Amino acid sequence: MAPPKPSRNAGWIGWLPLVVLPLAALALYNLLQPWAFMWILAVSIYCGLKWLTWSKARGHVPHAAWRSIAYLVAWPGMDADSFLDARKVAPPPRFSDWTRAVLETSLGATLLWVVARSVPQAPALLRGWIGMLGLILLLHFGGFQILALFWQGLAVMATPIMSAPLRSESLSEFWGKRWNLGFRQLSYDLIFAPLHRRLGAGLTTLLVFVVSGLIHDLVISVPARGDYGFPTAYFIVQGLGVAIERSPAGNRLGLDSGVRGWLFMAVVTAGPVFWLFHPPFVMHVIIPFMKAIHAV
């Protein structure tokens, strides 16, 4: 008889930090500045998810101890199977990849510490948006990309978090293959894979967007103490947009590829973006954070 395969079930120890850490962070709600509370809450959720994905992978992926440490503390992605598995060898990064990552990091830092500061104080919301865009470029497109290239240089399979999202030719491609691939991997493993046969692909996809919206509401609206539900509404719109794109009418209109697909993606993602990063979040969280790091 063949030995049983190792279970991919993380067990209660795998899920425990995801419950305990955010609850501990929420206990600090009235003790911290909104921007500090936002970061602690976001990091607590992130750490809980990292532990969960590592717990699910470590039993069936043979790996060296240093890979576990690196995955937990030095890599923001959520594909533990690929990162831990030494049998998966990443191709060496190209010089152009390094150049692009450094340029995006520099652009993000410039927007955050130079451009935002040069905007007059009166349109504070504009200052906040410029700083927030700079922060996204600095971290998600720049710093995380450099980290991915570093690990790829060591032959570790570290897929970049962002993959040129503006090149997407459809809304499905944007969310499924190019934007925040760490969450995409996580949502597939924890929600889509176990539920799509029972609920159907369409309903499960919408559920993924709803869960994403609730998480963003928790990290955005709760620290901002206002406009609750708007981030969730934003992601519901994204889910409905994907459903329209994949419908027979969407196929006839060519919403799944080419210029029409790109335009549909741009309108659906950017049109209601103020629901996602709503004014209370920008004014009460982002701008005070920018002040704390001397960006304004």
KOLMARLUM-42070 format. One line per 5 residues: number of its first residue (from 1); their letters; for each residue z, y, x of C-alpha. Coordinates in Angstrom, 2 decimals, decimal comma, padded with zeros to 5 digits. Layout:
% residues N
NUM	a	Z/Y/X  ... $
This chain:
% residues 296
1	mappk	000,00/000,00/000,00  -000,93/003,43/001,35  001,95/005,82/001,98  002,38/008,50/-000,68  000,80/011,85/000,04 $
6	psrna	003,23/014,68/000,77  003,98/016,73/-002,32  002,60/020,26/-002,63  005,47/021,17/-004,95  007,68/023,72/-003,23 $
11	gwigw	010,75/022,76/-005,26  013,52/025,13/-006,23  014,18/026,14/-002,62  010,62/027,39/-002,39  010,97/029,48/-005,56 $
16	lplvv	014,52/030,73/-004,96  013,71/033,75/-002,71  011,08/034,93/-005,20  013,86/035,19/-007,79  016,78/036,34/-005,64 $
21	lplaa	015,08/038,94/-003,42  013,49/041,07/-006,19  016,72/040,92/-008,21  018,65/042,12/-005,17  016,11/044,92/-004,74 $
26	lalyn	016,40/045,93/-008,41  020,15/046,31/-007,91  019,33/049,25/-005,61  017,40/051,09/-008,33  019,87/053,97/-008,64 $
31	llqpw	020,94/054,01/-005,00  017,67/054,79/-003,24  014,97/057,41/-003,32  012,05/056,21/-005,50  009,74/055,78/-002,50 $
36	afmwi	012,32/053,74/-000,57  013,06/051,62/-003,65  009,31/051,01/-004,09  008,92/049,72/-000,54  012,01/047,51/-000,71 $
41	lavsi	010,95/046,05/-004,05  007,39/045,45/-002,83  008,60/043,82/000,40  011,07/041,63/-001,51  008,29/040,30/-003,77 $
46	ycglk	006,01/039,85/-000,77  008,65/037,92/001,19  009,39/035,70/-001,78  005,71/034,88/-002,19  005,25/034,27/001,53 $
51	wltws	008,15/031,81/001,53  006,77/030,08/-001,56  003,29/029,60/-000,11  004,73/028,40/003,21  007,04/025,96/001,40 $
56	kargh	004,10/024,51/-000,54  001,97/024,08/002,60  004,40/022,92/005,28  004,84/019,43/003,88  001,18/018,41/003,92 $
61	vphaa	-000,30/020,53/006,74  000,67/019,30/010,22  001,26/022,34/012,39  003,16/023,74/015,34  006,37/025,63/014,71 $
66	wrsia	004,94/028,86/016,12  002,33/028,92/013,37  005,05/028,90/010,73  006,84/031,78/012,41  003,59/033,71/012,81 $
71	ylvaw	002,59/033,11/009,19  005,94/034,27/007,85  006,45/037,38/009,98  003,11/038,41/011,48  000,38/037,78/008,91 $
76	pgmda	000,08/039,42/005,44  -002,32/036,83/003,98  -001,28/034,11/001,55  -003,52/031,19/002,55  -000,84/029,15/004,30 $
81	dsfld	-002,97/025,98/004,39  -005,68/027,58/006,52  -003,38/029,60/008,78  -001,08/026,68/009,60  -003,79/024,05/010,10 $
86	arkva	-004,86/023,86/013,76  -007,85/021,72/012,71  -009,40/024,82/011,14  -010,74/026,94/013,99  -011,77/030,53/013,38 $
91	ppprf	-014,90/031,83/015,15  -014,20/034,52/017,74  -014,35/038,05/016,30  -017,30/040,24/017,15  -017,03/043,55/018,96 $
96	sdwtr	-018,44/045,29/015,89  -015,55/043,90/013,82  -013,05/045,44/016,22  -014,91/048,74/016,19  -014,97/048,90/012,40 $
101	avlet	-011,27/048,05/012,15  -010,29/050,71/014,67  -012,46/053,32/012,94  -010,96/052,53/009,52  -007,45/052,69/010,97 $
106	slgat	-008,22/056,05/012,56  -009,79/057,38/009,36  -006,74/056,32/007,35  -004,36/058,01/009,79  -006,51/061,16/009,75 $
111	llwvv	-006,51/061,35/005,96  -002,77/060,74/005,79  -001,52/063,04/008,57  -004,31/065,63/008,92  -006,46/066,03/005,81 $
116	arsvp	-003,65/065,79/003,26  -001,65/068,38/005,18  -004,59/070,80/005,11  -004,87/070,76/001,30  -003,06/073,72/-000,32 $
121	qapal	000,27/072,79/-001,87  -000,73/073,85/-005,39  -002,88/070,77/-006,23  -000,06/068,39/-005,26  -001,72/065,51/-007,08 $
126	lrgwi	-004,80/065,88/-004,88  -002,61/065,82/-001,77  -000,97/062,65/-002,99  -004,28/060,94/-003,71  -005,67/061,81/-000,28 $
131	gmlgl	-002,51/060,51/001,37  -002,56/057,34/-000,74  -006,20/056,69/000,16  -005,32/057,20/003,82  -002,42/054,77/003,53 $
136	illlh	-004,66/052,11/001,97  -007,25/052,53/004,74  -004,56/052,54/007,42  -002,91/049,34/006,22  -005,25/047,17/004,18 $
141	fggfq	-008,56/048,02/005,82  -007,36/048,96/009,30  -004,07/047,49/010,44  -004,37/044,23/008,53  -007,95/043,83/009,73 $
146	ilalf	-006,86/044,31/013,35  -004,16/041,71/012,81  -006,75/039,28/011,38  -009,01/039,82/014,39  -006,08/039,23/016,73 $
151	wqgla	-005,32/035,86/015,16  -009,01/034,94/015,03  -009,14/035,64/018,76  -006,53/032,89/019,08  -008,71/030,60/016,92 $
156	vmatp	-006,30/030,87/013,96  -008,01/030,88/010,58  -006,83/034,27/009,31  -009,14/035,62/006,62  -009,09/039,44/006,40 $
161	imsap	-007,34/040,85/003,33  -010,31/043,10/002,54  -013,95/042,10/002,83  -016,16/045,18/002,37  -015,39/045,61/-001,36 $
166	lrses	-017,94/048,42/-001,78  -020,68/045,87/-001,09  -019,79/043,97/-004,25  -022,71/043,49/-006,63  -020,52/042,48/-009,54 $
171	lsefw	-017,00/042,94/-010,85  -016,31/039,24/-010,30  -017,35/039,52/-006,67  -015,15/042,58/-006,18  -011,96/040,92/-007,44 $
176	gkrwn	-012,75/037,34/-006,46  -014,30/037,64/-003,01  -013,70/041,07/-001,52  -010,58/042,94/-002,73  -007,07/041,87/-001,65 $
181	lgfrq	-007,94/038,27/-000,86  -004,28/037,54/-000,21  -003,45/038,02/-003,90  -006,67/036,28/-004,90  -005,61/033,16/-002,98 $
186	lsydl	-002,12/033,36/-004,41  -003,23/033,77/-008,01  -005,69/030,91/-007,67  -003,07/028,52/-006,27  -000,23/029,46/-008,63 $
191	ifapl	-002,03/030,34/-011,88  -005,72/029,48/-012,06  -005,74/026,03/-010,46  -002,90/024,53/-012,56  -003,90/026,16/-015,87 $
196	hrrlg	-007,67/026,55/-016,11  -008,32/023,03/-017,44  -005,71/023,48/-020,14  -006,50/027,07/-021,16  -010,12/027,37/-020,10 $
201	agltt	-011,51/029,44/-017,26  -011,95/032,64/-019,28  -008,44/032,80/-020,71  -006,86/031,80/-017,39  -008,82/034,50/-015,58 $
206	llvfv	-007,53/037,08/-018,07  -004,01/035,74/-017,57  -004,36/036,28/-013,82  -005,24/039,92/-014,43  -002,31/040,35/-016,83 $
211	vsgli	000,11/038,93/-014,26  -001,36/041,22/-011,61  -000,87/044,16/-013,95  002,76/043,27/-014,62  003,46/043,00/-010,88 $
216	hdlvi	001,83/046,38/-010,28  003,81/047,86/-013,16  006,97/046,58/-011,54  006,14/048,04/-008,13  004,47/051,26/-009,37 $
221	svpar	005,89/052,32/-012,73  009,49/051,20/-012,25  010,03/053,26/-009,06  008,12/056,17/-010,64  010,23/055,86/-013,81 $
226	gdygf	007,31/056,67/-016,04  003,94/055,67/-017,53  005,10/052,07/-018,02  002,30/049,72/-019,03  -000,58/051,73/-017,61 $
231	ptayf	-001,11/049,50/-014,54  -001,05/046,45/-016,81  -003,59/048,11/-019,09  -005,77/048,81/-016,05  -005,87/045,14/-015,08 $
236	ivqgl	-006,47/044,04/-018,66  -009,56/046,26/-018,59  -010,62/044,52/-015,38  -010,20/041,11/-017,00  -012,17/042,18/-020,06 $
241	gvaie	-014,83/043,62/-017,75  -015,18/040,27/-016,00  -015,47/038,55/-019,40  -018,22/040,98/-020,47  -020,05/040,51/-017,17 $
246	rspag	-020,02/036,71/-017,58  -021,00/036,78/-021,27  -024,57/036,06/-022,42  -025,04/039,76/-023,15  -023,78/040,65/-019,68 $
251	nrlgl	-026,20/038,21/-018,13  -029,08/039,68/-020,11  -028,11/043,17/-018,97  -027,92/042,03/-015,35  -024,28/043,00/-014,89 $
256	dsgvr	-023,65/040,15/-012,48  -025,89/041,25/-009,61  -027,98/043,99/-008,05  -027,75/047,69/-008,75  -026,63/047,23/-012,35 $
261	gwlfm	-023,89/044,89/-011,25  -022,72/047,39/-008,63  -022,72/050,26/-011,12  -020,79/048,22/-013,68  -018,26/047,26/-010,99 $
266	avvta	-017,87/050,88/-009,88  -017,38/052,22/-013,42  -014,87/049,55/-014,46  -012,78/049,71/-011,27  -012,84/053,46/-010,64 $
271	gpvfw	-013,07/054,82/-014,19  -009,49/054,00/-015,29  -007,95/054,12/-011,79  -005,57/056,88/-012,91  -003,94/054,25/-015,12 $
276	lfhpp	-003,17/052,21/-012,02  -001,97/055,00/-009,73  -000,76/057,29/-012,46  000,55/060,84/-011,89  004,29/059,96/-012,05 $
281	fvmhv	003,77/057,45/-009,24  001,83/059,90/-007,09  004,24/062,79/-007,71  007,56/060,95/-007,61  006,86/058,20/-005,08 $
286	iipfm	003,81/058,90/-002,90  004,36/062,59/-002,16  008,08/062,17/-001,32  007,11/059,25/000,94  004,51/061,43/002,64 $
291	kaiha	007,20/064,04/003,22  009,48/061,39/004,68  006,85/060,39/007,25  005,92/064,04/007,92  002,44/063,71/006,42 $
296	v	002,91/066,92/004,38 $
